[in-house]
Structures are given as structure tokens and as C-alpha cells.
Amino acid sequence: MMRKTSLTALARHELEHASELASGRSATTVFGGHDRTLRQTVIAMRAGQSLAEHESPGEATVHVLTGRVILHAGERKWSGWVGDLIIVPDAPHSLEAVEDSVVLLTVAKVMPQAHAQS
């Protein structure tokens, strides 16, 4: 099944939704899910909001759709502006919105290895 999604319209919608919530954040999965290897999620954050430090369940990237964010991993940090793609390190990390921002988080989960049959 082929499907098309406007990330521009979705980013605008999620940022409006984030502004209505006390957390200042809103997210929606646009592809995949917990039962799939690949998951893509649009995350909107108002300026000053962040996603607390966490581990990634697999390889991940953050594509900045609007605004400016900073990805922190230990003592290292990467700034991202509109159009930037940040490769998420394999380490605990957090994401901070310097201004109202929307990102597309893409995660390719590490799948458990199938047990070899004897």
C-alpha cells in the first residue's frame, strides 16, 4: 500500500498542538511502529522544551524540519537547523529545542537475532 504524507502540514499541526499542551511537546508516528523495524516520528517542541536523556533502541537520525535544536550526548553536542540531518550517537542523549522546532526522528530498531537451529 502506497501512502503520501505532507511533513510540512504535519509539522505545522504538531507544533500548534504542542503549544496547547502543558508539556510543550507533541508527536505522531508517520510510519512504522513498535512492531516494525523502521519507525518515523514527527516531534514538535516549543522553545525551551526538551526530550530527557534516553537510549536509542537502534540506529537513529534527527532531520530538522523547522526551528533549531541541540542534540546532547555526554559532553558533546550538535546544533541542527532547518534541513540538517543529525546522526544520533549510540550513547545516552537528549534533544533540546532552542526555538519552536519540529523534527523527523527515524529509528531502525535492532531486532533480536533469530536463534540458530541445530
N, C-alpha and C positions, 0 to 999 in steps of 0.2 A: 504494500500500500504506500503510495507516494503522498506526502503531505508538505505544505508550504506554510511557513510562519514568518511574519514580519517582526524581526527583532527590534526594529525601530519603534513600532507601535507597542510591542510588548514592554520594552524598556520604559516608555512614557507611562504606560498603565501601572507598572510595578512601582515606579517612583512616586506616582500620585498615591498609590495605596500605602507605600511606606510613610508618606507624610501624614497619613491619618492614624497610624499606629503608634502607640507609646514607645515601642522598641525602635522605631525609626528605620525598620528593615522589612523587606518583603521579598519573597522568592517564589518561583514556579518552575517546575521541571518541564522543559520543552521537548526532550527526547530521552527515552530510556527510563530507568528507574532502579529500584533496589534489586530486581530480578534480572537485570541486564548487565552486561559488561560495561557498556558505554552509557554515561548519563550526562546530559547537558542541562544546566540550570541557570536561569536568569535571576540575578540577585541585585536588588536595589537597596541602597543605603543612603540615608540623609547625611549631610556633612557632620563629621564628628563621631559617627557610629562606627562600630567595628564588629567583626566576627572574632570571637575569642580564640586563643591559641588552641589548635587541634592538629591531629594527624590526618593525612590523606589516605583513603582506602586503596590508592593506586596512583598511577601516573595522572598528573593534572595540569591544566593550563587555565589562566585567567585572561580573558580578552576584554579589554575595557571598551564598553560601548558608549558611555557618556561619563563626563566628570574626570576625577583624578583620585587614584587610590595608592596606598603604600602596602606592599606585602612585606611582613616582618618574619624572619626566621633566625632566632638567636640574635646575634649581634649584626647580622646582615639585613639589608632592606633594599627593595626595588620599588621605584616610583613608576606608575603607569598612567598614561594619558590616553585620550580617545584614540583608538586604533592600535594601541600597544597590546602585545601578547606576552604575558609573563609565564615562564615555565615554573611551576610550583616545585620547590625543592623537596626531596624525600627526608623531611625533618619537621618537627612541630613548627607551625606557622600561624600567623593571624593576618587579617586583612582590615585595613583602616580606610575609611572614606574621608579624604581631605576636603572634598566638596561633594555636593549631591552627585551620586555616582550609580551607574548600572554596569554590571559585568556579566559576561557569559562564562560560567565555570564549566569546564569539560573534564570529566573524570573517567578514566579507563580503569575499572577496578581489577585488582589482582584476583584472579579466580583460583580456587583451590585446585591443586594438581590431582588428576584422577589417579587412583591407586593402581599401580601396575598389577596386572593379573598374572598369576603363576601358571 
